[in-house]
Amino acid sequence: MSTAEHENGAVRETPDRYGAFPRLTPEQLEDLTAHGERRRTAEGEVLYREGEPFREFLAILSGTVEILHDQGGPDEQTVAVHGPGRFLGELGLLEGQAAFNTAVVREAGEVLAVPVERQRALVGSDPALGDLILRAYLGRRYLLIGLGAGFRILGSCYSRDTLRLREFAARNRLPHRWVDLERDKEAEALLRRFSIRPEETPVVLWQGERLLRNPSNAELARLIGLPAPSPEIERCDVMVVGAGPAGLAAAVYGASDGLTTVTVDAVATGGQAATSSRIENYLGFPSGISGGELIERAVLQAHKFGARLMVPAEVSGLTPQDDEYVVTFADGSRARAGAVVLASGVRYRRLEVPGIDRLEGISVYYAATVHEAGLCRADPVAVVGGGNSAGQAALFLAHHASGVHLLVRGSDLNADMSRYLVDQVEQHPKIEVLLHTEVRGVAGEKQLESLTVEDNASNERRELRAAALFVFIGARPCTEWLKGVLALDERGFVLTGVDARAVADANRWASLGRDPMLLETTLPGVFAAGDVRSGSVKRVASATGEGAMAIRLVHEHRERRGNLVTAGPEGRRPEAGGSVSSR
């Protein structure tokens, strides 16, 4: 049953408590009118339906519209009710995904309908309108995640494939609900309803009838409309491997310069930055910005300039061929690229503690997003690490958990954490900082119940009650597929510039008449940017700068190879900002 509130027989509009349901100004509605059409609505009319792609951006001029999750199903509930001046849709409208809910007219009136492609262009060209819509859509997406809307993942907490699907959904900020086959009472009934054998799990269920048995990440992406890779990609000027801050910056600058730019990522856009609850030292955002919002802005910007983003698409090989490169994907497909930017980032290191494997993904996590925080409820949790990621996670989790134990192996919180974070962590009443402390054991049958921790100065051990453990103890580069292809340092990070020159094939470079440039690897035309690069500063701002710089160097490489794209009116190649003022 719907849970909409009624007042004097009319549906009551949902108050805008979280900034997710703002109202357009009369001036903004007037501006939008030039790009769309006014249309009368009838009571009961469905404006868009869950599971179908968005075709229009809709603003309400009169009447009311109810947003429903699982319309007509057993879990039907009202997400929101909107009146005049408000607009419909959520993040999927801007990113080409299917709708995660249904819009039904409750009081007849009039709407303004703008075609989706035209609306996406307006969001990119009108900063005030773009910010208003993007913030609202991000807020609505997080509300849907909190409601458990979207598709269901039915799988055992002990299944690696269940963990894979849950991670993919969480990293891509997709509304979903996990049904644990080990504990959930409705699981058995659902399995019987669809004649699913236990060995066929995990399964993904959407709209009560669309079902995938143990799907790959790509199959799940296609189900909900993510831009998954096509079987074969044609040649591009620049292939960017990795869609974190460095990769997205390369996508924006490459596409804005007129280069055909394809950016691929094996899991999700955003990399580790997307898992950050708040980034407070990023230039231009004095009040801070969530990693998710920063990444969504970058994705929209990349789309605006024509960059092609594909997720999930795992790269497995890189082969020089005729002064270009053949990029091979895990599914066997290939693409040719004139230049390659490696921005594959890093993965968090796993905590080596006996018995922890069986709890990973269940109550041991390597990210602290809205999804993981929602699983903690009001229980105490523990965070391991002494860097900025650990500090940000502790502050974020303190809003959800009854208490946070921050376990730091060293004796000084200032050693690896920024001063502004140290001050906030130490002053927060719900965060307990335990210095020179390490985890030695975990307890709990099906989920974490407590930790055994040791003071590495006194060797004293004690038990800490914790329902979840969040681990941030450094990272390792995602470069396994590059071993033997180009030079890596002893930790697996990509060598560039002077370091690359020292170990590069002298004959290969002698024929070019130059040495590797600043971000160039031991392969000409292959650049590395961000965390994956040896010697890089592990910060979002520096990764973004390196991604932009890599495109500037791609131009230099193309110029020296004689394959530069269209020159400017005076015969000069475009600068790294293209025609936009973004240097």
JOHUDA-V397837 format. One record per run of one state. SS is the DSSP state (A for helix, B for strand, O for the rest). FROM is the first residue (numbers start at 1). TO is the last residue. If there is no record, write none. Layout:
BEGIN
ss->(SS | SS)
from->(FROM | FROM)
to->(TO | TO)
END
This chain:
BEGIN
ss->(O | B | O | B | O | A | O | B | O | B | O | B | O | B | O | B | O | B | O | A | O | B | O | B | A | O | A | O | B | O | A | O | B | O | A | O | A | O | B | O | B | O | A | O | B | O | A | O | B | O | A | O | B | O | B | O | A | O | B | O | B | O | B | O | B | O | B | O | A | B | O | B | O | A | O | B | O | A | O | B | O | A | O | B | O | B | O | B | O | B | O | B | O | B | O | A | O | B | O | B | O | A | O | A | O | B | O | B | O | A | B | O | A | O)
from->(1 | 6 | 8 | 10 | 12 | 26 | 34 | 37 | 41 | 46 | 49 | 53 | 54 | 56 | 70 | 77 | 83 | 87 | 88 | 91 | 96 | 98 | 99 | 102 | 116 | 126 | 127 | 148 | 151 | 156 | 160 | 172 | 176 | 181 | 185 | 194 | 198 | 201 | 203 | 207 | 210 | 214 | 217 | 225 | 236 | 242 | 245 | 257 | 261 | 266 | 271 | 276 | 279 | 280 | 289 | 290 | 291 | 305 | 308 | 312 | 315 | 322 | 324 | 330 | 334 | 343 | 346 | 349 | 357 | 360 | 361 | 364 | 366 | 370 | 377 | 380 | 385 | 388 | 398 | 403 | 408 | 419 | 428 | 431 | 435 | 437 | 444 | 450 | 456 | 461 | 466 | 469 | 472 | 475 | 478 | 480 | 483 | 488 | 489 | 494 | 495 | 497 | 504 | 506 | 511 | 520 | 521 | 526 | 529 | 530 | 533 | 534 | 540 | 562)
to->(5 | 7 | 9 | 11 | 25 | 33 | 36 | 40 | 45 | 48 | 52 | 53 | 55 | 69 | 76 | 82 | 86 | 87 | 90 | 95 | 97 | 98 | 101 | 115 | 125 | 126 | 147 | 150 | 155 | 159 | 171 | 175 | 180 | 184 | 193 | 197 | 200 | 202 | 206 | 209 | 213 | 216 | 224 | 235 | 241 | 244 | 256 | 260 | 265 | 270 | 275 | 278 | 279 | 288 | 289 | 290 | 304 | 307 | 311 | 314 | 321 | 323 | 329 | 333 | 342 | 345 | 348 | 356 | 359 | 360 | 363 | 365 | 369 | 376 | 379 | 384 | 387 | 397 | 402 | 407 | 418 | 427 | 430 | 434 | 436 | 443 | 449 | 455 | 460 | 465 | 468 | 471 | 474 | 477 | 479 | 482 | 487 | 488 | 493 | 494 | 496 | 503 | 505 | 510 | 519 | 520 | 525 | 528 | 529 | 532 | 533 | 539 | 561 | 583)
END
